[in-house]
Amino acid sequence: MRPVRAERATRVSRGQAPARERGVKRSKVQPGTARRAKRPGVVARLKERVRSWLAFRRPMFSIGLSLVAFAFVAAFFVSGKAARMVHGATDGWNALVADAGFGISEVHLAGNQRTPPETILAALGFQPGESIFGADLQSARARLMQLDWVADADVQRRYPDAISVRIVEKLPFALWKTQAATYVVERSGKVITADVTPEFAHLPLLAGDAAPQDAADLVDAVAAHRAIAARTKAYQRVSERRWNLILDGNVVVQLPEAGWREQLDTLEKLIVDDGVLERSVAEIDLRSRTHYFFVLKGQQPQQGKPADAGRGREL
């Protein structure tokens, strides 16, 4: 065997260059520069295998397993265990917060004149020491709005341990007398309460069906006529169409369905100028636009005299 060096030298001497000198490139790998391709982790490979196995090999098993899981979750919620767990956690948190100084210890009331404080506190439903964060203010306000005299209410937290309540009460406008009872009503006609106390005795008295809804304009117009207002005892609704005024001595004044404002001017003149109430009058009928009629006690209706020229039209 010939030595390798001698053979290489022989080749060189013969004009044969080494492979690297003949254009053959050899790549060199530096240590630490090559990176191996990342392989998925064990958990990822396991999940992928299970997913492919369930999806492609056994679809019915996958669907059945999903239905079983859904039924289990639904039964968990329907049984109430989930709600009890949530309530238990909430109660524990509220107790912790209350012990930290955020428990309700005071309730500040404002605006209530006819609604007793104990009634408001009972409607609020807050317990001493209850967490101020857990207090349901919206539900408390809704319960306040159910009280007779409450028109509006505002419930707010005052940290760290107080609740502020501001009440806007309804305004009494009149008394409405029915066959069943007598009610205090608002100007709109809505009933406030059936608890009528002596403090409401000065309010206008309404009588008849559907009286509260239509009385405000008439009551205001009568108040503008001093002589009539001083003698009016009640406002009587007739057939849900028109009004009668009940004056002192139970004198009945019949007003028309339309044009009753002008007839109030006529009645004011009859009382002040003609002294009609000083006679033994039982009824005054102002429903006619041209004449008025009056009924004396124990007598038949009589026609009044026409108006003079200064009043602008004939009565």
Residue, then its C-alpha position, 0 to 999 in steps of 0.5 A: m500500500r502506498p502512503v496517503r501523502a504520497e498519493r496526494a502528492t502524486r495527484v497534485s503533481r499530475g495537475q489534479a487539484p483537491a475536490r475543494e479546489r475544483g469548485v466543490k463546496r463543503s458546508k461547515v456546521q458551527p457548534g451550537t448554531a443548528r437548532r432542532a425542530k421543536r416538537p409538541g409537548v406531551v400534553a399537547r400531543l395527548k390532547e391532539r390524539v384524544r381530539s382526533w380519536l373522538a372526532f374521527r373514530r367515534p363521533m357518536f361517543s363524542i356526542g353522547l359524552s357531551l350530552v352527559a356533561f350538559a345534563f350533569v351541569a343542568a342538574f347541578f344548577v336546577s338542584g339549587k346547589a350552584a345557587r347555594m354555593v354562590h349565596g354561601a360565598t356572598d354571605g361570607w364575603n358580606a360578613l367579612v366586609a361588615d366586620a371590617g366596618f362597612g356594616i349598616s348602622e344608620v339610616h338617614l331620612a328626609g322629606n317624609q312628613r306623612t309617612p312614619p319613619e318606622t314604615i319607611l324602615a320596614a319597607l327598606g328591609f335593611q338589617p343592622g350590621e348588614s354589609i353596605f355593599g350587599a344592600d339592594l338599593q333598587s329593590a328597597r326603592a321599589r318597595l318605598m314606591q308602593l307606600d301610599w304617600v310616596a311619589d318618588a324616592d332616592v336611596q343611596r349609600r353613604y360610606p362607610d356605614a350609612i344609608s341615605v333616603r330622600i322621600v318626595e310625598k304626594l300632594p293632597f288635592a281633594l277628598w273624594k266621597t263614594q258609596a264605599a268610602t272617602y279617599v284623599v286624591e291627588r290633583s290628577g285624580k289618583v287615589i292616595t289613601a283611604d285614611v282620612t284624618p281631620e287635617f284634610a277637612h279643608l280640602p274640596l269635597l268631590a262626589g260622584d263617579a269619575a269625579p277626581q279626574d275632571a275636578a281640577d279645572l272647576v275647583d280652580a275656577v271656583a276658587a277665583h270667585r270669592a263669593i262662590a268659593a266661600r259658600t261651596k260645600a261640595y262638587q257633584r259629578v252628574s252622569e259623568r258629563r257635568w257638575n253641580l255645586i252644593l252650596d251652604g244650606n244644601v242649595v244645588v247649582q246646576l252647571p251646563e256641560a259646556g260654557w260653565r265658566e261663563q255661568l260661574d260669573t252669572l252665579e257670582k253676580l246673583i250672590v253678590d248683587d241680587g242676594v239670591l242666597e238670602r231667599s229660600v232657594a233650593e235650586i239654581d239652574l244655569r244650564s240654559r244659555t239665555h235664562y236662569f231658573f231657580v226653585l224656592k223651597g216647597q215651590q215650582p221652578q221659576q224663570g229668572k229675569p233676563a240680563d241687563a244690557g251691561r252684562g253683554r247678553e241675555l240670560 
